[in-house]
């Protein structure tokens, strides 16, 4: 089924409204769903819509609460989502955070007590659209074991960075610090497929290619101890700096009922011209060296958003039922 991104946004918004979200909140989340689909990020798009609707109905996410924005320090902005969606909380605070970064050269934005933000790069690209370098990180329910271990301690804890250019981002990446997103394993299980070795361990800590065993065990960090370090960094900033909960204290993100996610996101906004005017030249030097090598590329440099998406029939049927 080929569906326009405009239709995806409209039906996502209608589904959220039908399950108890407010106008502003539904619009903010639907926009993020549509953007994820337009960029081929299926795990963070319509794949999450049913969960949003279910948790609106159960009360695990507050769909009508208005976020509270404050500025505790000149270069620090706080958006308290109040157990609501992350997208409207970020939107409410973005202008203030951009202003703080332009005034001070560098600013931080802490989004506290929020529902899962799904695509972290969705937010850093908005920072870049204001002409600032955006770096973000968040935590999630525990699915990753430490190297050599078998018990889940942190989430997939993604990190994203977007670098602005004259005609749009010149670099953009958004990836989990785990070897793979948990959704890739659940999708493999649903398709009856095995997973590559190096994605996960079973409940005894042994590497496995069985998605069922992986779901009973834990994911591993990308790059072993190196990815583990980045995951811990994201954990401490997303939970510690925002006052939100640790990954250890969050139930599965798609569990229908229970306590709110209460997750945090932490963003760094930087004016590339703060210290000198050569930032663009320095980036171009690297980009030219990469472009000179066939098959090499700067992450996100050639991203193009689609306007029409090929959505699986069953999934689109579910969307239509949710939005009816």
C-alpha positions in Angstrom: 0.0 0.0 0.0 1.5 3.3 -1.1 0.6 6.1 1.3 1.6 9.7 1.2 3.5 11.2 4.2 0.7 13.7 4.5 -1.8 10.9 4.9 0.4 9.2 7.5 0.6 12.3 9.6 -3.2 13.0 9.3 -4.2 9.4 10.3 -1.6 9.3 13.1 -3.0 12.5 14.5 -6.6 11.3 14.2 -5.6 8.0 16.0 -4.0 9.9 18.8 -6.9 12.2 19.2 -9.3 9.3 19.2 -7.5 7.7 22.1 -7.3 10.8 24.3 -4.5 13.1 23.2 -5.0 16.8 23.1 -4.8 18.8 19.8 -1.3 20.2 20.4 0.1 16.9 21.7 -1.4 14.8 18.9 -0.1 17.1 16.2 3.5 17.1 17.7 3.6 13.3 17.9 2.0 12.7 14.5 4.6 15.0 12.9 7.4 12.9 14.4 5.7 9.6 13.2 5.4 11.0 9.7 9.0 12.2 9.6 10.3 8.8 10.7 8.4 7.1 7.9 9.6 9.7 5.4 13.2 8.9 6.3 12.7 5.1 6.3 13.0 4.8 10.1 10.2 2.2 10.3 10.8 1.3 14.0 10.1 4.9 15.1 7.2 5.5 12.8 3.8 3.8 12.4 5.3 0.8 14.2 4.9 2.7 17.4 1.4 4.2 16.8 -0.6 1.4 18.4 1.5 1.5 21.5 1.0 5.3 21.8 -2.8 4.7 21.5 -2.9 1.8 24.0 -0.9 3.8 26.6 -3.0 6.8 26.1 -6.1 4.7 27.0 -4.4 3.0 30.0 -3.0 6.3 31.3 0.6 5.3 31.1 1.2 8.5 29.1 -0.7 11.7 29.8 -1.9 12.9 26.4 -3.3 16.3 27.5 -0.7 17.6 30.0 1.0 20.9 29.1 4.8 20.8 29.5 6.5 23.3 31.8 9.5 25.2 30.5 12.0 27.0 32.8 15.5 28.4 32.6 17.3 27.6 35.8 20.6 29.0 34.6 21.4 31.4 31.7 22.6 28.5 29.4 20.3 25.8 30.8 16.7 25.2 29.7 14.5 22.6 31.3 11.3 21.1 29.8 9.2 19.1 32.3 7.0 16.8 30.2 5.0 15.8 33.3 4.7 12.2 32.2 3.4 13.3 28.8 4.9 12.9 25.3 8.5 14.0 24.6 7.7 15.7 21.3 5.4 18.5 22.6 7.8 19.1 25.6 10.7 19.6 23.2 8.7 21.8 20.9 7.7 24.0 23.8 11.3 24.5 24.9 13.1 24.7 21.6 12.8 28.4 21.0 14.1 29.2 24.5 17.0 26.7 24.1 18.0 28.2 20.8 17.9 31.7 22.3 20.1 30.5 25.2 22.6 29.0 22.8 22.8 32.2 20.7 23.3 34.3 23.8 25.9 32.1 25.4 27.5 30.2 22.6 26.5 26.8 24.1 23.4 25.8 25.9 21.8 22.6 27.1 18.2 21.5 27.0 17.0 18.9 29.5 13.6 17.2 28.8 12.5 15.5 32.0 9.8 12.9 32.9 8.8 12.1 29.3 7.4 9.2 27.3 9.9 7.6 25.0 11.0 10.1 22.3 11.6 7.3 19.7 13.7 8.9 16.9 16.3 11.1 18.7 17.6 12.5 15.5 14.2 14.0 14.9 15.0 16.5 17.6 18.7 17.2 16.8 17.7 18.0 13.2 15.4 20.7 14.5 18.3 22.2 16.5 20.4 22.2 13.3 17.5 23.9 11.4 18.1 26.9 13.7 21.8 27.0 12.6 23.2 25.2 15.7 25.0 22.0 16.1 22.7 19.6 18.0 23.8 16.6 20.1 21.2 14.6 21.9 20.9 11.4 24.0 18.3 9.5 25.9 17.8 6.3 27.9 15.2 3.6 27.6 14.0 0.4 29.4 16.9 -1.9 30.3 17.8 -4.3 27.5 21.7 -4.1 27.4 24.0 -6.1 29.6 27.5 -5.0 30.4 30.4 -6.7 28.5 30.9 -10.1 30.0 27.5 -10.0 31.8 24.1 -11.3 31.2 21.7 -9.0 33.2 20.1 -6.0 31.6 21.3 -2.7 33.1 20.9 0.1 30.5 18.7 0.8 27.5 19.7 1.0 23.9 20.5 4.6 24.9 20.9 6.3 21.5 23.1 9.3 20.7 22.3 11.7 17.8 24.2 14.6 16.2 23.2 17.0 13.4 25.5 19.6 11.9 23.9 22.5 10.0 24.9 23.7 6.6 23.7 26.3 4.1 21.2 24.1 2.4 20.4 21.7 5.2 22.3 19.3 7.5 25.8 18.4 6.2 26.1 15.6 8.7 23.5 13.6 10.7 23.6 10.4 12.6 21.3 8.8 15.1 22.1 5.3 16.5 21.7 3.2 19.5 24.7 2.5 21.6 23.6 -1.2 21.6 24.7 -3.4 18.7 21.2 -3.1 17.3 17.8 -1.6 18.2 15.5 -4.0 20.2 12.9 -3.6 17.5 15.2 -5.3 15.0 15.1 -8.5 17.2 11.3 -8.4 17.7 10.8 -7.9 14.0 13.2 -10.9 13.3 11.1 -13.0 15.7 7.9 -12.0 14.0 9.3 -12.9 10.6 10.7 -16.3 11.9 14.3 -15.2 11.1 17.5 -15.7 12.9 19.6 -12.7 14.0 23.3 -12.1 13.3 25.9 -13.3 15.9 27.0 -10.3 18.0 23.6 -8.7 18.5 22.7 -10.3 21.8 23.4 -13.0 24.5 21.0 -15.5 26.0 20.1 -15.6 29.7 23.4 -17.3 30.5 25.4 -14.7 28.7 26.3 -16.8 25.7 26.1 -15.2 22.2 23.0 -16.3 20.3 21.4 -16.1 16.8 18.0 -17.0 18.2 15.7 -14.0 18.6 13.7 -15.8 21.3 16.8 -16.5 23.3 17.9 -12.9 22.8 14.6 -11.5 24.1 15.0 -13.8 27.2 18.6 -12.6 27.5 20.0 -9.1 26.7 21.4 -7.0 23.9 25.1 -6.2 23.8 26.8 -2.8 23.3 28.1 -1.8 19.9 31.9 -2.1 19.8 32.1 -3.9 23.2 33.5 -1.7 26.0 33.5 1.4 23.7 29.8 1.3 23.0 29.2 0.4 26.7 31.0 3.6 27.7 28.8 5.7 25.3 25.7 4.0 26.6 26.7 4.8 30.2 27.3 8.4 29.2 23.8 8.7 27.7 22.4 7.0 30.8 24.0 9.5 33.2 23.1 12.6 31.2 19.6 11.5 30.3 18.6 10.3 33.8 21.0 12.1 36.1 21.0 15.6 34.6 17.2 15.6 34.0 16.0 14.0 37.3 14.3 11.3 35.3 14.6 7.6 36.1 17.4 5.2 35.3 16.8 2.6 32.6 16.7 0.0 35.4 13.5 1.5 36.7 11.5 1.6 33.4 9.2 -1.2 32.4 9.1 -2.3 28.7 8.4 0.8 26.5 5.4 -1.0 24.8 3.9 -2.6 27.9 0.3 -1.5 27.9 -0.1 -0.6 31.5 2.0 0.5 34.5 4.0 3.5 35.6 4.8 6.2 33.1 8.1 5.9 31.3 9.5 8.9 33.1 12.5 9.1 30.8 14.9 12.0 30.1 16.5 13.4 27.0 19.6 15.7 27.2 20.6 18.0 24.3 23.6 20.2 23.7 23.1 23.2 21.4 26.3 24.9 20.0 26.7 27.9 17.9 29.5 26.8 15.4 30.7 30.4 15.2 31.3 30.9 18.9 35.1 30.6 18.9 36.1 31.3 15.4 34.7 31.5 11.8 36.5 28.4 10.4 34.0 25.7 11.4 32.6 25.3 7.9 36.1 25.2 6.4 37.2 22.5 8.9 34.2 20.4 8.1 34.6 20.8 4.3 38.2 19.6 4.6 37.0 16.3 6.1 34.0 16.0 3.7 36.2 16.5 0.6 38.6 13.7 1.8 35.6 11.4 2.3 34.0 12.3 -1.1 37.3 11.5 -2.8 36.9 7.8 -1.9 34.4 5.8 -3.9 31.7 4.3 -1.8 32.5 6.5 1.3 30.2 9.1 2.7 29.5 11.5 5.6 26.7 10.1 7.7 23.3 11.6 6.7 24.8 13.8 4.0 22.7 12.3 1.3 19.5 11.8 3.2 16.3 12.5 1.2 12.8 12.4 2.7 10.3 10.5 0.7 6.8 11.9 0.0 5.1 8.5 -0.6 5.8 5.4 1.6 5.2 1.7 0.9 3.4 0.7 4.1 2.6 -3.0 4.7 -1.1 -3.7 4.2 -1.7 -5.1 7.7 0.0 -2.1 9.3 -2.0 0.4 7.3 -5.2 -1.4 8.1 -4.3 -1.1 11.8 -3.7 2.6 11.4 -7.1 3.1 9.7 -8.8 1.2 12.6 -7.0 3.2 15.2 -7.9 6.5 13.5 -11.5 5.5 12.6 
